Amino acid sequence: MVRRYEGKNVELKKYTWKEKEKDIAKKIGGKRVYGSGNLWFEKGDIKLKDTLVEVKTTDKKSISVKLSVLKKIEKEAYKSGRKPILILDIRGHRYIVVKLEEML
């Protein structure tokens, strides 16, 4: 994949979702969950001491997140005694979604 950066064409490595999760886990000091949350006893993609992180990635220009997905993440996090966080990776640009009440 080639993108323009500072007036130059730059070749970007195409990361898999698993590589992205590993990279994010390392950057935030968490541990990637084996199976990426698809096991009944291990939910979420990344765990921190008090936080359960779900990661959604895309190489498209946008991503949509349904309320049902946010509620699922919230339920899984609270069941394990953690706070829910959603990280969106849109073409390598990363954003964190946190429920307002978690910030108060």
CORVENZI-V578916 format. One record per pair of residues at least 24 apart in sequence whose C-alpha atoms are under 10 Angstrom apart, sorted by the first residue. I is the first residue (numbers start at 1). J is the second residue. D is the distance in whole Angstrom. If there is no record, write none. Layout:
# CORVENZI-V578916
i;j;d
I;J;D
I;J;D
This chain:
# CORVENZI-V578916
i;j;d
12;92;10
14;59;9
14;91;9
14;92;9
15;59;10
15;91;10
15;92;9
16;57;9
16;58;10
17;55;9
17;56;8
17;57;7
17;58;9
17;89;9
18;45;9
18;55;10
18;57;10
20;55;9
20;56;10
20;57;8
20;89;8
20;92;9
21;45;7
21;46;7
21;53;10
21;54;9
21;55;7
21;56;9
21;57;9
21;87;10
21;89;10
22;46;9
24;53;10
24;55;9
24;87;9
24;89;10
24;94;9
25;53;9
25;55;10
37;76;10
41;80;10
42;76;9
42;80;9
43;73;9
43;76;7
43;77;8
43;79;10
43;80;9
44;72;10
44;73;7
44;76;7
44;77;8
44;84;9
44;85;10
44;86;10
45;86;10
45;87;10
46;85;10
47;77;10
47;82;9
48;82;8
48;83;10
49;81;10
49;82;8
49;83;10
50;77;9
50;80;9
50;81;7
50;82;5
50;83;6
50;84;9
51;77;7
51;78;9
51;80;9
51;81;8
51;82;5
51;83;5
51;84;6
51;85;7
52;76;8
52;77;5
52;78;9
52;80;8
52;81;9
52;82;6
52;83;6
52;84;5
52;85;6
52;86;9
53;77;8
53;82;9
53;83;8
53;84;6
53;85;5
53;86;6
53;87;7
53;96;10
53;97;10
54;84;8
54;85;6
54;86;5
54;87;6
54;88;9
54;96;10
54;97;10
55;85;9
55;86;6
55;87;5
55;88;6
55;89;7
55;94;10
55;95;10
55;96;9
56;86;8
56;87;6
56;88;5
56;89;6
56;90;8
56;94;10
57;87;8
57;88;6
57;89;5
57;90;6
57;91;8
57;92;8
57;93;10
57;94;9
58;88;8
58;89;6
58;90;5
58;91;6
58;92;8
58;93;10
59;89;8
59;90;6
59;91;5
59;92;8
59;93;10
60;90;7
60;91;7
61;90;7
61;91;7
62;88;10
62;89;10
62;90;7
62;91;9
63;88;8
63;89;9
63;90;7
64;88;10
70;97;9
70;98;10
70;99;9
74;98;10
74;99;9
